[in-house]
């Protein structure tokens, strides 16, 4: 992303509240969505496809997000005080993220 401009990459939905944002090694953008209780992935940058992965714990308040060197996505669940992992090597859209991990 350019530091000179702000670009709207994609709309993720009417009932969404994306809070955390992280980029993986392939350049895809990941976000935590507190309103839909899910992890989202924007594949391919601007105009790309949005994929969603629901979180296991209802109403978890997904906020912070990070991607590790293996490509796994980690989300801080603000309302439950837990951390959730999405194993991206084995997940497909609609797959529930594993967790909670203490």
PEMO-V730336 format. One record per run of one state. SS is the DSSP state (h for helix, s for strand, l for the rest). FROM is the first residue (numbers start at 1). TO is the last residue. Records with the same first field share a line. If there is no record, write none. Layout:
# PEMO-V730336
SS: FROM-TO ; FROM-TO
This chain:
# PEMO-V730336
l: 1-17 ; 24-28 ; 34-37 ; 44-48 ; 56-61 ; 68-72 ; 78-81 ; 87-96 ; 102-102
s: 18-23 ; 29-33 ; 38-43 ; 49-55 ; 62-67 ; 73-77 ; 82-86 ; 97-101
